């Protein structure tokens, strides 16, 4: 079976079609690694942190990444879900710095649950976009309706909005790719996770992001170069 790349920036950020080896066919281990810069304005300063993601077409047991200078520390990625085709490392608040992230090649070492090994490389490019800043955020708790607007970010490729159980938690709403810098989000909007029931009294995180891809003409959900993001919280 040939691996197939599916767009779904979640953006689902993109996944490879996943399947297990069985007696009928043999699947060659295939994967993608992505390093990108997450940028926020924190305490009136522009701060940066790296995000690492590995996607595969069969389950993985291990995933690591390091900058290719062979001096930088090895980062261990954490699997998403019990049987994982996605491993990630996302930043905590203390991981952000006013220092930008090193551009260049990042080398991913991946191991499948079938003990196959794979090395893949992703290049972080120099181009950066400005932080995104929310200019309007009105939440009607009775209607569960959010009226959001944000600044225009020059040279971005798309805007995108998610609602999650927490920052980098389970995504319960994922918008389409947006070109305008505003959105009215309703319970009837497309993009809600039909397998998740929103819980009254629960706090959720709304992320408003601008994305710059490595190649603006090939906006796959994999090769992101930068995400500029701002967060808000709502109580359902």
N, C-alpha and C positions, 0 to 999 in steps of 0.2 A: 504494500500500500504506500502510495506516495504521500508525503506530508503536504499539507495545504495550509497556506497562511490566510487567516481570516481577519479582516479589519473589524475592530470593535473597540475604539478608544474608550476605557472605563475605570476609562474610555473604552471597553474592558481592558484597555491598553493593548488588546490584541492577544490572540492565542493561536497555538498550532492545533490542528485537529488531533485529538488525543485518542489513542487506542492501545490496547495491550497485545503483546505477542500471544498467539495461540497456535494450535496445530495446523490451521489452514493457511497461514501465511506468516512470513517473517518480516517484521517492520524494522527498518534501519533507524537507529537513534538519530534524531535531528533536533536542533535547538537553536534559539536565538538569545543573545545576551544584549542588554541595553543599559547603558549608563547615561543619566541625564542630570542636569542641575535643577534643583528646586530653589526658587528665589522668592523671598518675602520681604516686605518692609516691616521691620520689627523695631519698636521704640525709635521710630524715625530714621533708622539705618537700614540700608539694603544689605541683606544677609543671604548666604548661600549654603546649601548642603547637597550632598550627592544622593541619588536614588539609583539602586541597582535592581534589575529584574532579569530573570532567566525564564524562558518559556521552552517547553519541549513537546514532542509528539507522543512520548510515552512517559510513564511515571519516573520521576527522579528520586534518588536517595540522598544525593549531596550536591551542593553548588557553592563554589567559591569564586572570588574575583579579586584582582589586584591590578594596580597601575603597572604599566610595562617597564618601569625603570628598575624593577627587581629589588628596590630598596623600600618600597611602600608596603604597609601591612596588608596581609591577606584578610579579606572580609568574608565571613561566613554568612551565606544567605539562609533565610528561614523559609521552610515550605509553607505554602498556603493550602490548607486542607489536609485531610488524612492521607489520601492518595494524590500526590501532588505532581502536576505538570507545570507549576509555577512556583518559583522561589524568589524571595525579595529581601531587600534590606532598605528600610525607609528611616528617615531621620527623626529623632526626638528633638525637643526644643533646644536642648543643650548642644546639639550637633551643629547648629547653625553658626556661621562665622562671617565676619565682614570680608574675609579672604575668599576669593573665587576658587573654584575647583580646577585642578590641573587638567589642561586639554591634552589630548593624545589618545593612545591606544590603551584599552583596558582588556585584560585577558580573563576569560571565564573558564574555569575547570568544572565540568559537570559529569555526574555519574548517574546512570539509570539504575532502576531497581533490578535490572538484568545484569548489572555490573559492567555495562559498556561505558567507556570513557569518551569524552568529547571536549575539545578545546575550541572556543569561539572568541572572536575579538570584536569589540565595538569601539569606534573612535568618537571621542567628545570633541566637537568643533569649537572654534573661538567665538562664533557669533552669539550674542546675548540680546535679550529683549528686556525692557524695563519692568519693574514690579507692577502688578495689577492692583488697583485700589477700588474697593467697593464705594460707590457714591450714593447709592440708595439701597436700603434693605428694610422693607416693610412686610411684617408677617402678621397675617390675620389668623389667629389661633383657632377661631371657630370654623372658618372655611378651610383651614390648612392651605392657605394661599400665600405665596411669597412674590412680592414685586421687587425685582433686583435690577440695578444698573451699575455700571462700572466704567472706568476711564478707557479711552481708546488706547490700545497698546500698539505702537508702531512696529511693523515688520513681523507681527505674530502671524501664524498660519491659521489658527482657529481659536475660538473660545469654547469652554466646556464647563458644565455645572454638574456636580454630584451631590447627593445627600448620602451620608454614611452613618453607621452606628457610632463612629469616632473617626478621628483623623487616620486615614489608611485602614479603617475597619471595613466591615461588610458594606458594600455599596447597595443601597436600597432604591436609589434613583440615579439614572445616568442620562443626561440630555443628549440630543443630537449635537453634531458639530455646529457651532454657532458662528455667524459672521457679524451680527449686530451686537452692540454692547448693552443689551437689556433683555430681560425675560420675565414674563409672568408665569410662575410655576403653580399648577393646580393639581388637585387629586386626580383630575381627568387627563392630565398631560401624558404624552407617550414617554416611556422610559422607566416606569416603576417596575420593581422586581415583583412579579406575580407570585413568587414563592415565599415572600416575606410579608408578614402582617405588621403594620405600624402599631406601636404600643402607646396608648394614652399615658401622658405624664413622663414619657421618656425623652431625654435630650439627644438630639441628632446634630451632626456637623454638616454644614453646607459649605462646599468648596467652590469658589469661582476661580477658574484658571484660564490663562492664555498659554498656548503651546507653540513652540518653534520646533519644527522637525529638522532632521539632518539634511533632508532634501525636500524643499517645498513642493516640488513636482511629484513626489512620491510619498504622500502622507499616510504611510501605513501606521497602524497603531503600535508598531515596535520601535522604530528608530526616532525617538524623541531626543532633541538636544537640550531643550530647556522647558521647564514649567514655571511660570510666574503665578502665584496663588495667594488668595486671601480667604480666611475662614470666618464663618459666623455660626452661632448655635441657635437652634430653635427647640422649644418643648412642644411635643405633639399633643 
